Amino acid sequence: MTIAEIIVSVLVIVATIMVVTTAVAMWRAPDALTRANLIGPVVGVAFPLLLVSKLIIDISTTGFDLNDFIRAVIAIAGVWIVGAVGSYYLGRSIYGVTVVDRKYHDAGTESTWG
């Protein structure tokens, strides 16, 4: 094995461990909002690690290609942007249906809060 293959193997193993750990944590999470927040390590770190691994193995076998490098950078930036926006909207929608605001919930009824 070459040094590049060893580096790629380590990166892929780290990414796989992160995905499996996130899956187990999501399985044990108490509510939907916590599950939505647990997606962050996979989107923010594991997927970019896989893209960097692919870029490293391509560079080691065929040499540096600017097209592949730019595509990898765009893919990483894209997944971070889509992940951030998607996580925000998913979290807001889950929070909106799971949290009861006492001020509006008790409107029109007698409050027991004194």
Summary of the structure (lengths in Angstrom):
residues: 114
radius of gyration: 21.3
end to end distance: 73.0
largest distance: 74.2
contacts: 279
relative contact order: 0.12
helix: 81%
strand: 0%
